[in-house]
Amino acid sequence: MAHLMITDHHAGKTTQRYLGSLGGAYAVTASERARITNRHPDVVIDWSAIDDALAAGPPGSRPLTAEEWDAARVEHQLREWTITIADLQPMERQTLTAAAAVLQLWRARQPGSAP
């Protein structure tokens, strides 16, 4: 189970702030991103870095192959396009989402894959 937290710095003190649960997924869904972003509009979140961390898995996981990294990054970009391209037709959005899901399933089937 992955959790998204940040460290706040105020008046010389640091505190941890919980932003949300990322579940046991290989990527963060658009709806979960929106929920976290809407709850914490003051926080800039690097979703690409988070998707990379989820793809890499917990400490002690075997390193991803170059092909697995490529798939994870293409999957991330496909999901980004579904969020950032405003004039996508519904079928285009569904197709991009489906393509990302195929890559996610492929990564999940790899021996020793995270999470």
C-alpha beads as a LAMMPS data file, in Angstrom:
LAMMPS data file: protein, C-alpha beads

115 atoms
114 bonds

1 atom types
1 bond types

-500.0 500.0 xlo xhi
-500.0 500.0 ylo yhi
-500.0 500.0 zlo zhi

Masses

1 110.0

Atoms # bond

1 1 1 0.000 0.000 0.000
2 1 1 1.487 3.333 -1.051
3 1 1 0.647 6.649 0.588
4 1 1 1.338 10.141 -0.697
5 1 1 2.798 12.482 1.894
6 1 1 4.680 15.757 1.850
7 1 1 6.863 17.570 4.317
8 1 1 5.683 21.056 5.259
9 1 1 8.179 23.621 6.550
10 1 1 6.776 26.378 8.790
11 1 1 8.566 28.600 11.276
12 1 1 11.622 26.381 11.371
13 1 1 9.600 23.219 11.991
14 1 1 8.796 20.366 9.672
15 1 1 5.654 18.293 9.718
16 1 1 4.417 15.468 7.553
17 1 1 1.111 15.943 5.765
18 1 1 -0.875 13.008 4.423
19 1 1 -2.338 13.672 0.972
20 1 1 -3.933 10.336 0.183
21 1 1 -3.634 6.636 -0.394
22 1 1 -2.361 5.426 -3.736
23 1 1 -3.503 1.896 -2.991
24 1 1 -1.585 -1.084 -4.255
25 1 1 -1.731 0.050 -7.851
26 1 1 0.914 0.273 -10.546
27 1 1 -0.309 3.754 -11.472
28 1 1 -2.574 6.427 -10.062
29 1 1 -5.927 6.742 -11.793
30 1 1 -7.147 10.048 -13.184
31 1 1 -9.981 10.111 -10.659
32 1 1 -7.606 9.568 -7.733
33 1 1 -5.271 12.276 -9.062
34 1 1 -8.202 14.667 -9.316
35 1 1 -9.392 13.825 -5.807
36 1 1 -5.959 14.448 -4.283
37 1 1 -5.350 17.581 -6.353
38 1 1 -8.756 19.035 -5.462
39 1 1 -8.262 18.324 -1.749
40 1 1 -4.786 19.890 -1.746
41 1 1 -4.746 22.725 -4.316
42 1 1 -1.745 24.297 -2.558
43 1 1 0.488 21.324 -3.409
44 1 1 2.210 20.838 -6.762
45 1 1 2.404 17.101 -7.402
46 1 1 4.819 15.525 -9.878
47 1 1 2.640 12.637 -11.051
48 1 1 5.348 11.431 -13.434
49 1 1 7.753 10.947 -10.512
50 1 1 5.028 9.197 -8.529
51 1 1 4.246 6.843 -11.411
52 1 1 7.991 6.115 -11.733
53 1 1 8.202 5.331 -8.017
54 1 1 5.179 3.032 -8.226
55 1 1 6.657 1.306 -11.274
56 1 1 9.976 0.777 -9.471
57 1 1 8.203 -0.808 -6.525
58 1 1 9.114 -0.856 -2.860
59 1 1 12.717 -0.924 -1.643
60 1 1 14.266 -4.275 -2.392
61 1 1 12.303 -4.845 -5.594
62 1 1 14.282 -6.076 -8.546
63 1 1 15.339 -3.286 -10.902
64 1 1 13.103 -2.787 -13.906
65 1 1 14.470 -3.670 -17.304
66 1 1 14.832 -0.957 -19.938
67 1 1 11.764 -2.375 -21.674
68 1 1 9.718 -2.214 -18.453
69 1 1 10.789 1.403 -17.865
70 1 1 9.811 2.249 -21.441
71 1 1 6.388 0.655 -20.950
72 1 1 5.848 2.471 -17.636
73 1 1 6.718 5.830 -19.150
74 1 1 4.571 5.301 -22.243
75 1 1 1.715 4.232 -19.966
76 1 1 2.175 7.417 -17.944
77 1 1 2.152 9.573 -21.088
78 1 1 -0.995 7.900 -22.412
79 1 1 -2.771 8.649 -19.118
80 1 1 -1.455 12.237 -19.153
81 1 1 -2.926 12.822 -22.592
82 1 1 -6.356 11.690 -21.370
83 1 1 -6.154 14.419 -18.719
84 1 1 -4.355 17.242 -20.509
85 1 1 -5.715 17.214 -24.070
86 1 1 -8.965 19.131 -23.830
87 1 1 -10.451 18.373 -27.240
88 1 1 -10.196 14.577 -27.189
89 1 1 -13.271 12.784 -28.412
90 1 1 -14.740 10.263 -25.935
91 1 1 -13.570 7.314 -28.067
92 1 1 -10.039 8.743 -28.242
93 1 1 -9.960 9.125 -24.455
94 1 1 -11.228 5.553 -24.017
95 1 1 -8.666 4.217 -26.475
96 1 1 -5.765 5.972 -24.735
97 1 1 -7.002 4.718 -21.359
98 1 1 -7.325 1.176 -22.720
99 1 1 -3.827 1.283 -24.204
100 1 1 -2.420 2.419 -20.839
101 1 1 -4.337 -0.380 -19.111
102 1 1 -2.821 -2.961 -21.472
103 1 1 0.675 -1.740 -20.632
104 1 1 -0.153 -1.794 -16.910
105 1 1 -1.435 -5.383 -17.148
106 1 1 1.654 -6.376 -19.114
107 1 1 3.922 -4.897 -16.428
108 1 1 1.942 -6.614 -13.676
109 1 1 2.495 -10.009 -15.303
110 1 1 6.266 -9.672 -15.414
111 1 1 8.060 -11.999 -12.990
112 1 1 8.963 -10.198 -9.787
113 1 1 7.082 -7.050 -10.738
114 1 1 6.044 -4.527 -8.125
115 1 1 3.910 -3.864 -6.140

Bonds

1 1 1 2
2 1 2 3
3 1 3 4
4 1 4 5
5 1 5 6
6 1 6 7
7 1 7 8
8 1 8 9
9 1 9 10
10 1 10 11
11 1 11 12
12 1 12 13
13 1 13 14
14 1 14 15
15 1 15 16
16 1 16 17
17 1 17 18
18 1 18 19
19 1 19 20
20 1 20 21
21 1 21 22
22 1 22 23
23 1 23 24
24 1 24 25
25 1 25 26
26 1 26 27
27 1 27 28
28 1 28 29
29 1 29 30
30 1 30 31
31 1 31 32
32 1 32 33
33 1 33 34
34 1 34 35
35 1 35 36
36 1 36 37
37 1 37 38
38 1 38 39
39 1 39 40
40 1 40 41
41 1 41 42
42 1 42 43
43 1 43 44
44 1 44 45
45 1 45 46
46 1 46 47
47 1 47 48
48 1 48 49
49 1 49 50
50 1 50 51
51 1 51 52
52 1 52 53
53 1 53 54
54 1 54 55
55 1 55 56
56 1 56 57
57 1 57 58
58 1 58 59
59 1 59 60
60 1 60 61
61 1 61 62
62 1 62 63
63 1 63 64
64 1 64 65
65 1 65 66
66 1 66 67
67 1 67 68
68 1 68 69
69 1 69 70
70 1 70 71
71 1 71 72
72 1 72 73
73 1 73 74
74 1 74 75
75 1 75 76
76 1 76 77
77 1 77 78
78 1 78 79
79 1 79 80
80 1 80 81
81 1 81 82
82 1 82 83
83 1 83 84
84 1 84 85
85 1 85 86
86 1 86 87
87 1 87 88
88 1 88 89
89 1 89 90
90 1 90 91
91 1 91 92
92 1 92 93
93 1 93 94
94 1 94 95
95 1 95 96
96 1 96 97
97 1 97 98
98 1 98 99
99 1 99 100
100 1 100 101
101 1 101 102
102 1 102 103
103 1 103 104
104 1 104 105
105 1 105 106
106 1 106 107
107 1 107 108
108 1 108 109
109 1 109 110
110 1 110 111
111 1 111 112
112 1 112 113
113 1 113 114
114 1 114 115
